[in-house]
Every structure is written in structure tokens, then in C-alpha cells.
Amino acid sequence: QVQLVESGGGLVQAGESLRLSCVGSGTLVVINAMGWYRQAPGKQRELVAAIRYGDKKTYVDSVKGRFTISRDNAKKTVYLQMTSLKPDDTAVYYCNGPDSPIYRWGPGTQVTVSS
């Protein structure tokens, strides 16, 4: 069974940066397709960034140019580097399969951006 644990969130002011990490365990399978989701209060969980076969990267329009997804297969870790953070980025961030969330949801990591 794959277990995913997110970390790196925190409380920051608008315009600042954070780097989130998602570490996988419980399997030796290389992570080739992973995504970052977020869920803000009163809203549905949405996919904001994905990295797929061949390191193809996609982003939702609201974060394009500000967020960067990357991975380190040796560390079984996927990252989300977030810059120029806005209050609208406030949410709990999760990682999972980008096309279908086939893994058990991890604890998530809270990102709070104040103005």
C-alpha cells in the first residue's frame, strides 16, 4: 500500500514563498505521475499542478507562473514550490494521482496566506 505524507505548509504573508513536500512510502514503485491538490474552505478539492510521464508539467491557470512542481525519484518525493503567494492560495494541500486519486489521502498540509 502506498502512503503519502505532505509537509511544508505554514503561515506566511502575501508575496512570500513556501515549498511543499510529498513523501511516498510502502512501495518501491517509482512515482511517475503525481499531482498536488488543494481544498479551501467552502470549496471543492481541485488539482492545481501535475507531473506526468516524461516530466510533463501542467498547472491550473490560477497558479501558472507562480507554482512549480518537481520530483526526486531517489527520495520518492514530489515538491511544490510556491512563490508570490496570495490569500486565495489559502487551503489544505494534498498529493495524489493527478488523473485519478487512487491513493489514500494523506493528512495534508495547511497553507495560510495573510494580507
N, C-alpha and C positions, 0 to 999 in steps of 0.2 A: 504494500500500500504506500502511496505517495503522501508525504506530509509536507505542507508548505507553511513557513513561518515568515511573516512580514515584520520589518522593523525599520527604524529611522525617522519616524514621524516626530512631530513636536509642535510647539507654539512659536510662530515667527510673525514678523511684521510684513506688511505688503512690500513687495520688491525684493525680499530676501530669498534664499535658496535652501533646499533640502535634498538629500539623497536617500532614497528608499532602497531597501534590500529585501529580496525574497529568496530564502534558502530552502532547497528541497532535500528531503531525506527519505529513507525507507525503500529506495530503489537505486539501481546502478544505471538506469536508463538515462541517456543524455537528453537534456531539455532542449528541444529544437523548436518548439512553438509555445510561447508563453505570453501572457498579457497582464496588464495592470488595469484593474477596475477601481471605481470609487463610488461611494454612496453617500450623498449629502442628506441632511435632514429633510424629510418630506419628499424625497426624490427616489426614483428607481436606481438600482446599481447600473452603471454604464461602463463600457470598455473605453479606456482613454488612450491606450498605447499597446502595441503588439509587436513581437519579433518572431518571425517565422523562418521556414527553411531558406538557407542561403543568407541569413541575417537580414531579410527583408523587413523593413520597419514601417509601421503605419500609426497614425495618430488621429484622434478626433480633432475637428477644427478648432475647438476652444483651447487646446493646449499646444497646437502646432507652432513650432518656433520657440517654444519655451521649455518643453519637456523632451528628454532624450532617454530612450530605452536601450539597454545594453545587457550583455550577459557574459559570464565567465563559466564555461562548462567544467573546467577543472575544479572550481569551487562550488559547482551546482547552484549558482546564484544568478538571479536576474535583478538588474538595477533600474531605478527610475530617477534620473537626475532632473530636478525641478528648479527652474530659475524664474525670476520675475513673478513670484507668486502673488496671487490675487485673493481677496476674501472669498470669491466664488469657488476657489480651489478647496475650500474647507470641506473635508469629508473623511470618512474612513476608507483607507486604500487597501485593496486586496490583490493577490495574484492568483491566476488560474489559467486554464487553457483559453486561448483567445477566441476560438470559434465555437467552443462548447465547454462550459465549466465542469469538466469531468472529474475534477479532484475535490476532495473535501475542503471546504472553505477554511482557511486559517483564521487566526484571531484578528487579523487586520492591524493596521497602524493608523492612529489618528493624526491628521494634519489639520492644524488650525491656523488660519491666516487672519491677523487683525489689521485694521486700518487705522 
